[in-house]
Amino acid sequence: MSIFGSMKTAVSGMSAQANRLSTVSDNIANANTTGYKAVSTSFSSLVLPSSSGNYNSGGVQTSVRQAISQQGDISYTTSDYDLAISGDGFFIVESADGTPVLTRAGDFSVDSDGNLVNGAGFTLMGYSYDSGVPAVVVNGFDGLVPVNVSQSGLSAVASSSAYFSGNLNSEATVVTDTTTLPSANTASVTDDTQKMSLVAYDSLGGTVQYDYYFTKTGVTTDAGGAVTGSTWEVAVYRNADASTGSTTSFPYSSDAVSVATLSFDADGQLTSATDTDIVDPVTAKTITMDYSDFTQLASDFSATGSADGQAASAVNSVSIGADGVVSVSYANGATKALYQIPLATVASPDNLTLLSGNVYSANGLSGVTVTGFPQTNGLGSIQSGALESSNVDLAGELTEMIEAQRSYTANSKVFQTGSDIMDVLVNLKR
């Protein structure tokens, strides 16, 4: 046994306890840091070869373990931009130099540019709805943009699609005189027609009302006289062009903006719909019409419909749903999706590389980053107006600190004893 060896063992023990105390101090310092994950020190022995009559003391080494996968308590706040993840996953944020990293710290606020930035200065990233409903890139961060909630002034969206659904009475009279069909746009329009109106929006947010006329135009039968199908005409006009000098809206001052043909089978189910698009010469917009949910049964005429788009309206509020969809609400009651916030995960979260600012990056031990939307593929949900607290157990850390202090003192006594023995050996020569 070497005296120097025992002293070196004591030094390794003091160094190990110093590392333990460092993790304790880090945890206590970040006990109130949003989304902070506790770290701990793990000890393992170092053994040197020994003979039967001579023992060589080894030492101890430490490694740091992270409790990243352990959920912290969720506390509620008064800010809708505070976000907490309930379950697995990390927010994808971007540093000032454009590097994407992961975090659980959702204390976001709006910066001068309207972007959501957390307390450490990282910008929240999401997928935009500018090109339609976004699709997630599962194996990378391509397509992500800063989530911007600055929505000042008025906003208007032109209508691009609309639908009508309902029932056309199968017992309606078939109109064979084409000069009296609504599409003929004459003053003497048949009474065997049904009228509905629908409001859409132009590019400036102005309302455009369209009048729809449904008229049965034909019936097909088989050799035995059984009905095998029916056709209906749907003529659409701009309400602003309606006649004002008579008891009917006909004749309109311009031609129909759409004349569609709906075909039904013997069971009253729609089999085809042709030339359904509305092409408006005034707004220069095309509206894609959907009549696919119409039936033709022996019941009264009924219809309901709607058009997309939005009238000019001011922004009321911005909300973030559990599925990560960032929506804006307007003063007229309309809503519009702006972004969808994804979450990312790795196979071994506890092995992520910890970086300054309470963020993480993937490495070979953690596994590659997989991205998905909240509430899908095992990912958690997002809670707006809430924050995830640190998962540090303060009482446990204070206990760890006392234990580290005791162990450090004991190791120092071993070192001091070895030093005293060395003094005895040196004094033998005197």
C-alpha positions as CSV (number, residue, x, y, z in Angstrom):
1,M,0.0,0.0,0.0
2,S,1.3,3.4,-0.9
3,I,0.8,6.4,1.3
4,F,0.9,8.6,-1.7
5,G,-1.8,6.3,-3.2
6,S,-4.1,6.8,-0.3
7,M,-3.6,10.6,-0.5
8,K,-4.5,10.5,-4.2
9,T,-7.6,8.5,-3.5
10,A,-8.6,11.1,-0.9
11,V,-8.0,13.8,-3.5
12,S,-10.2,12.0,-6.0
13,G,-12.9,11.7,-3.3
14,M,-12.7,15.4,-2.6
15,S,-12.9,16.2,-6.3
16,A,-15.9,13.9,-6.7
17,Q,-17.7,15.6,-3.8
18,A,-16.9,19.0,-5.3
19,N,-18.5,17.9,-8.5
20,R,-21.5,16.8,-6.6
21,L,-21.7,20.1,-4.8
22,S,-21.5,21.8,-8.2
23,T,-24.6,20.1,-9.5
24,V,-26.4,20.8,-6.2
25,S,-25.5,24.5,-6.5
26,D,-26.7,24.6,-10.1
27,N,-30.0,23.0,-9.2
28,I,-30.6,25.4,-6.3
29,A,-29.7,28.4,-8.4
30,N,-32.2,27.3,-11.1
31,A,-35.0,26.1,-8.7
32,N,-37.2,28.9,-10.2
33,T,-36.0,28.7,-13.8
34,T,-38.9,27.9,-16.2
35,G,-38.5,24.4,-17.7
36,Y,-35.2,23.7,-16.0
37,K,-34.3,20.0,-15.5
38,A,-32.3,18.9,-12.5
39,V,-28.8,17.4,-12.8
40,S,-27.2,14.9,-10.4
41,T,-23.8,13.4,-9.9
42,S,-23.3,9.6,-10.3
43,F,-20.3,7.9,-8.7
44,S,-18.3,4.9,-10.0
45,S,-15.2,3.3,-8.5
46,L,-11.7,3.2,-10.0
47,V,-9.8,0.0,-9.0
48,L,-6.1,-0.6,-9.3
49,P,-4.5,-4.0,-9.5
50,S,-3.5,-5.4,-6.1
51,S,-1.6,-8.4,-4.8
52,S,-2.7,-10.7,-2.0
53,G,-0.5,-8.9,0.5
54,N,-0.5,-5.4,-0.9
55,Y,-3.6,-3.3,-1.6
56,N,-3.5,-0.4,-3.9
57,S,-6.2,2.1,-3.3
58,G,-7.9,3.4,-6.4
59,G,-10.3,6.3,-6.5
60,V,-13.7,7.5,-7.6
61,Q,-14.9,9.2,-10.8
62,T,-18.1,11.0,-11.4
63,S,-20.5,11.6,-14.3
64,V,-23.4,14.0,-14.6
65,R,-27.0,12.7,-15.2
66,Q,-29.9,14.9,-16.4
67,A,-33.5,14.4,-15.5
68,I,-34.8,16.0,-18.7
69,S,-37.5,13.4,-19.2
70,Q,-39.0,14.1,-15.8
71,Q,-42.1,16.4,-16.1
72,G,-42.1,19.6,-13.9
73,D,-45.2,21.0,-12.2
74,I,-47.4,23.2,-14.4
75,S,-48.5,26.5,-13.0
76,Y,-51.0,28.9,-14.6
77,T,-50.2,32.5,-15.5
78,T,-52.1,35.5,-16.9
79,S,-50.4,35.6,-20.3
80,D,-51.8,33.6,-23.2
81,Y,-48.2,33.5,-24.7
82,D,-46.9,31.5,-21.8
83,L,-46.8,27.9,-23.0
84,A,-46.3,24.6,-21.2
85,I,-45.9,21.1,-22.6
86,S,-48.0,18.5,-20.9
87,G,-46.3,15.2,-21.8
88,D,-43.3,14.4,-24.1
89,G,-41.7,16.8,-26.5
90,F,-39.8,20.1,-26.8
91,F,-40.4,23.4,-28.4
92,I,-38.2,24.1,-31.4
93,V,-36.6,27.5,-30.9
94,E,-34.0,29.5,-32.8
95,S,-31.0,31.3,-31.4
96,A,-29.9,34.7,-32.5
97,D,-27.4,33.2,-35.0
98,G,-30.2,31.1,-36.6
99,T,-29.4,27.7,-34.9
100,P,-32.4,25.6,-34.1
101,V,-32.4,24.0,-30.6
102,L,-34.9,22.4,-28.2
103,T,-36.3,23.7,-25.0
104,R,-39.1,23.2,-22.4
105,A,-39.0,26.9,-21.4
106,G,-42.2,28.4,-22.7
107,D,-42.1,31.8,-21.1
108,F,-42.7,33.6,-24.4
109,S,-43.5,37.2,-25.0
110,V,-43.8,39.4,-28.1
111,D,-40.7,41.2,-29.2
112,S,-40.5,44.5,-31.2
113,D,-40.9,42.5,-34.5
114,G,-44.0,40.7,-33.2
115,N,-42.1,37.3,-32.8
116,L,-42.6,35.1,-29.7
117,V,-39.3,35.0,-27.8
118,N,-38.7,33.3,-24.5
119,G,-36.9,34.7,-21.5
120,A,-33.5,33.4,-22.7
121,G,-33.9,35.2,-26.1
122,F,-34.8,32.2,-28.2
123,T,-37.5,32.6,-30.9
124,L,-40.3,30.1,-31.1
125,M,-40.6,28.4,-34.5
126,G,-43.7,27.0,-36.3
127,Y,-45.2,26.2,-39.7
128,S,-47.2,28.9,-41.5
129,Y,-50.7,28.5,-43.0
130,D,-49.8,30.9,-45.8
131,S,-49.7,28.1,-48.3
132,G,-52.6,26.1,-46.8
133,V,-52.6,23.5,-44.0
134,P,-49.0,22.8,-43.1
135,A,-47.3,19.4,-43.2
136,V,-44.7,18.5,-40.7
137,V,-41.1,17.7,-41.7
138,V,-40.5,14.7,-39.4
139,N,-36.7,14.4,-39.8
140,G,-35.6,18.1,-39.8
141,F,-36.4,21.7,-39.2
142,D,-37.0,22.7,-42.9
143,G,-40.1,24.9,-43.4
144,L,-40.1,26.4,-39.9
145,V,-40.5,30.1,-39.6
146,P,-40.7,32.4,-36.5
147,V,-44.1,32.6,-35.0
148,N,-45.2,36.2,-35.4
149,V,-48.4,37.4,-33.7
150,S,-48.2,41.0,-34.7
151,Q,-51.6,41.5,-36.4
152,S,-52.2,45.3,-36.4
153,G,-54.8,47.1,-38.5
154,L,-57.5,45.5,-40.6
155,S,-57.4,42.3,-42.5
156,A,-59.5,41.0,-45.4
157,V,-59.5,37.7,-47.3
158,A,-61.2,37.1,-50.6
159,S,-63.5,34.1,-51.0
160,S,-62.1,31.2,-53.0
161,S,-64.5,28.4,-52.2
162,A,-68.1,27.8,-51.1
163,Y,-70.6,25.0,-50.6
164,F,-74.3,24.3,-50.7
165,S,-75.8,21.2,-49.2
166,G,-79.4,20.2,-48.7
167,N,-82.3,18.5,-50.6
168,L,-83.9,19.1,-53.9
169,N,-87.5,17.9,-54.1
170,S,-87.7,14.8,-56.4
171,E,-91.4,15.6,-57.0
172,A,-90.7,19.1,-58.4
173,T,-92.0,19.9,-61.9
174,V,-89.7,19.4,-64.8
175,V,-89.2,22.6,-66.8
176,T,-88.8,21.9,-70.5
177,D,-89.2,25.4,-71.9
178,T,-85.7,26.6,-71.9
179,T,-86.8,30.2,-72.5
180,T,-88.2,30.3,-69.0
181,L,-85.2,28.8,-67.2
182,P,-83.3,31.2,-64.9
183,S,-80.2,30.8,-67.1
184,A,-82.2,32.4,-70.0
185,N,-82.3,35.6,-67.9
186,T,-85.7,36.7,-69.2
187,A,-88.5,38.5,-67.4
188,S,-90.8,35.5,-67.7
189,V,-88.9,33.0,-65.5
190,T,-90.7,29.8,-64.5
191,D,-92.2,29.6,-61.0
192,D,-91.0,26.0,-60.7
193,T,-87.7,27.0,-59.2
194,Q,-86.2,27.5,-55.8
195,K,-84.0,30.5,-54.8
196,M,-81.3,30.8,-52.2
197,S,-78.6,33.5,-51.6
198,L,-75.1,33.4,-50.3
199,V,-72.6,36.1,-49.3
200,A,-69.0,35.9,-50.3
201,Y,-66.1,38.5,-50.1
202,D,-64.0,40.3,-52.6
203,S,-60.2,41.1,-52.2
204,L,-61.0,44.3,-50.2
205,G,-63.3,42.5,-47.8
206,G,-66.4,43.8,-49.3
207,T,-69.5,41.6,-49.4
208,V,-70.8,40.1,-52.7
209,Q,-74.2,38.5,-52.6
210,Y,-75.0,35.8,-55.1
211,D,-78.5,34.5,-56.0
212,Y,-78.8,30.8,-56.7
213,Y,-81.7,29.3,-58.7
214,F,-82.4,25.6,-58.6
215,T,-84.6,24.2,-61.4
216,K,-85.4,20.6,-62.4
217,T,-84.7,20.3,-66.1
218,G,-85.0,16.6,-66.9
219,V,-85.8,13.0,-65.9
220,T,-84.5,9.8,-67.6
221,T,-86.4,6.5,-67.5
222,D,-85.7,2.9,-68.6
223,A,-87.7,0.9,-71.1
224,G,-90.2,0.0,-68.4
225,G,-90.8,3.7,-67.5
226,A,-88.9,3.6,-64.2
227,V,-87.0,6.7,-63.3
228,T,-83.3,6.2,-63.6
229,G,-82.1,9.7,-63.0
230,S,-82.8,13.4,-62.9
231,T,-81.0,16.7,-63.8
232,W,-81.2,20.1,-62.2
233,E,-79.9,23.5,-63.4
234,V,-78.2,25.8,-60.9
235,A,-78.0,29.4,-62.2
236,V,-76.0,31.9,-60.2
237,Y,-76.3,35.7,-60.6
238,R,-74.8,38.7,-58.8
239,N,-77.5,40.2,-56.6
240,A,-76.2,43.7,-57.3
241,D,-77.3,43.1,-61.0
242,A,-80.9,42.2,-60.1
243,S,-83.8,44.1,-61.6
244,T,-85.4,46.7,-59.4
245,G,-88.4,47.7,-61.5
246,S,-90.5,44.6,-61.3
247,T,-91.7,42.0,-58.8
248,T,-88.9,39.6,-59.7
249,S,-85.1,39.9,-59.9
250,F,-85.2,39.1,-63.6
251,P,-83.9,40.1,-65.9
252,Y,-80.5,40.7,-64.3
253,S,-78.3,43.4,-66.0
254,S,-75.5,40.9,-66.6
255,D,-75.3,37.2,-67.5
256,A,-75.1,34.4,-64.9
257,V,-71.7,34.0,-63.3
258,S,-72.3,30.2,-63.2
259,V,-74.7,27.7,-64.7
260,A,-74.1,24.3,-63.3
261,T,-75.8,20.9,-64.0
262,L,-76.4,18.5,-61.1
263,S,-77.2,14.9,-62.0
264,F,-78.9,12.4,-59.6
265,D,-79.4,8.7,-59.8
266,A,-82.6,6.7,-59.1
267,D,-81.9,6.8,-55.4
268,G,-81.6,10.5,-55.3
269,Q,-77.8,10.6,-54.8
270,L,-75.7,13.1,-56.7
271,T,-73.7,11.4,-59.5
272,S,-72.1,14.4,-61.1
273,A,-71.9,18.2,-61.0
274,T,-70.5,20.1,-64.0
275,D,-69.4,23.8,-64.6
276,T,-69.9,24.6,-60.9
277,D,-67.2,27.4,-60.6
278,I,-68.4,31.0,-60.1
279,V,-66.4,33.3,-62.4
280,D,-67.2,36.9,-61.3
281,P,-66.2,39.5,-64.0
282,V,-66.5,42.3,-61.5
283,T,-64.3,41.0,-58.6
284,A,-62.1,39.0,-61.1
285,K,-62.3,36.1,-58.6
286,T,-63.2,32.5,-59.2
287,I,-65.1,30.7,-56.4
288,T,-65.0,26.9,-56.4
289,M,-68.5,25.7,-55.6
290,D,-69.2,22.3,-53.8
291,Y,-72.7,20.8,-54.3
292,S,-71.6,17.2,-53.4
293,D,-73.8,17.0,-50.3
294,F,-77.0,17.6,-52.1
295,T,-79.7,14.9,-52.4
296,Q,-82.9,14.6,-54.4
297,L,-85.5,13.0,-52.3
298,A,-89.3,13.2,-51.9
299,S,-89.1,16.0,-49.4
300,D,-89.3,19.8,-49.3
301,F,-86.5,21.9,-50.7
302,S,-83.9,22.8,-48.1
303,A,-80.4,24.2,-48.3
304,T,-77.6,25.6,-46.3
305,G,-74.3,27.0,-47.4
306,S,-71.2,29.0,-46.6
307,A,-68.3,30.7,-48.3
308,D,-64.7,31.1,-47.0
309,G,-63.0,34.5,-46.9
310,Q,-63.3,37.3,-44.5
311,A,-64.7,40.8,-44.4
312,A,-62.4,43.7,-43.4
313,S,-62.1,43.5,-39.6
314,A,-59.8,44.4,-36.8
315,V,-57.9,41.8,-34.8
316,N,-59.4,41.1,-31.3
317,S,-57.0,38.4,-29.9
318,V,-54.5,35.7,-30.7
319,S,-55.0,32.2,-29.1
320,I,-52.9,29.0,-29.1
321,G,-54.7,25.7,-28.9
322,A,-53.6,22.4,-27.4
323,D,-52.7,21.1,-30.9
324,G,-50.3,24.0,-31.4
325,V,-52.5,26.0,-33.8
326,V,-52.0,29.8,-33.5
327,S,-55.3,31.5,-34.4
328,V,-56.3,35.1,-34.6
329,S,-59.8,36.2,-33.8
330,Y,-61.4,39.3,-35.5
331,A,-63.9,41.8,-34.3
332,N,-66.6,40.4,-36.5
333,G,-66.3,36.9,-34.9
334,A,-64.2,35.3,-37.7
335,T,-61.1,33.3,-36.9
336,K,-58.0,32.5,-39.0
337,A,-55.2,30.0,-38.4
338,L,-51.8,31.6,-38.7
339,Y,-49.3,28.9,-37.6
340,Q,-49.0,25.5,-36.1
341,I,-46.4,24.9,-33.4
342,P,-44.6,21.5,-33.7
343,L,-42.9,19.6,-31.0
344,A,-39.7,17.6,-31.3
345,T,-38.4,14.5,-29.4
346,V,-35.5,12.2,-29.3
347,A,-35.1,8.5,-28.3
348,S,-33.2,9.3,-25.1
349,P,-34.0,12.8,-23.9
350,D,-31.8,12.5,-20.7
351,N,-28.7,12.3,-23.0
352,L,-29.3,15.6,-24.8
353,T,-26.5,18.1,-24.7
354,L,-27.4,21.0,-22.4
355,L,-26.5,24.5,-23.7
356,S,-26.7,27.9,-22.1
357,G,-30.2,29.4,-22.1
358,N,-31.9,26.2,-20.9
359,V,-31.8,24.7,-24.4
360,Y,-30.7,21.3,-25.7
361,S,-29.2,19.9,-28.9
362,A,-29.3,16.3,-30.1
363,N,-26.2,14.1,-30.2
364,G,-25.2,10.5,-30.9
365,L,-26.3,9.3,-27.5
366,S,-29.7,11.0,-27.5
367,G,-30.6,9.9,-31.0
368,V,-31.9,12.0,-33.9
369,T,-34.6,14.6,-33.6
370,V,-38.1,13.6,-34.7
371,T,-40.7,16.3,-35.3
372,G,-44.4,16.1,-35.1
373,F,-47.5,18.1,-34.1
374,P,-48.8,18.1,-30.5
375,Q,-51.1,15.2,-29.5
376,T,-49.8,13.0,-32.3
377,N,-47.4,10.0,-32.2
378,G,-47.0,10.1,-28.5
379,L,-46.2,13.8,-28.2
380,G,-47.8,15.9,-25.5
381,S,-50.2,18.8,-25.7
382,I,-49.6,22.5,-25.4
383,Q,-51.2,24.5,-22.6
384,S,-51.6,28.2,-23.2
385,G,-51.4,30.5,-20.2
386,A,-49.2,28.1,-18.2
387,L,-45.6,27.4,-17.5
388,E,-43.7,24.2,-16.6
389,S,-41.8,24.8,-13.4
390,S,-38.3,23.4,-12.6
391,N,-38.3,19.8,-11.5
392,V,-35.8,20.5,-8.8
393,D,-36.6,19.1,-5.3
394,L,-35.2,21.8,-3.1
395,A,-35.4,19.7,0.1
396,G,-33.6,16.9,-1.6
397,E,-30.9,19.3,-2.9
398,L,-30.2,20.6,0.6
399,T,-29.9,17.1,1.9
400,E,-27.4,16.3,-0.9
401,M,-25.5,19.4,0.0
402,I,-25.1,18.3,3.6
403,E,-24.0,14.8,2.5
404,A,-21.5,16.3,0.1
405,Q,-20.0,18.5,2.8
406,R,-19.7,15.5,5.2
407,S,-18.1,13.3,2.6
408,Y,-15.7,16.1,1.5
409,T,-14.6,16.6,5.1
410,A,-14.1,12.8,5.6
411,N,-11.9,12.6,2.5
412,S,-9.9,15.7,3.7
413,K,-9.2,13.9,7.0
414,V,-7.8,10.9,5.0
415,F,-5.6,13.3,3.1
416,Q,-4.5,15.0,6.3
417,T,-3.7,11.6,8.0
418,G,-1.6,10.6,5.0
419,S,0.3,13.9,5.3
420,D,0.9,13.3,9.0
421,I,2.3,9.8,8.2
422,M,4.6,11.4,5.6
423,D,5.9,13.8,8.3
424,V,6.7,10.8,10.6
425,L,8.7,9.2,7.8
426,V,10.6,12.4,7.0
427,N,11.4,13.0,10.7
428,L,12.9,9.5,11.0
429,K,16.1,10.7,9.3
430,R,16.6,13.6,11.8
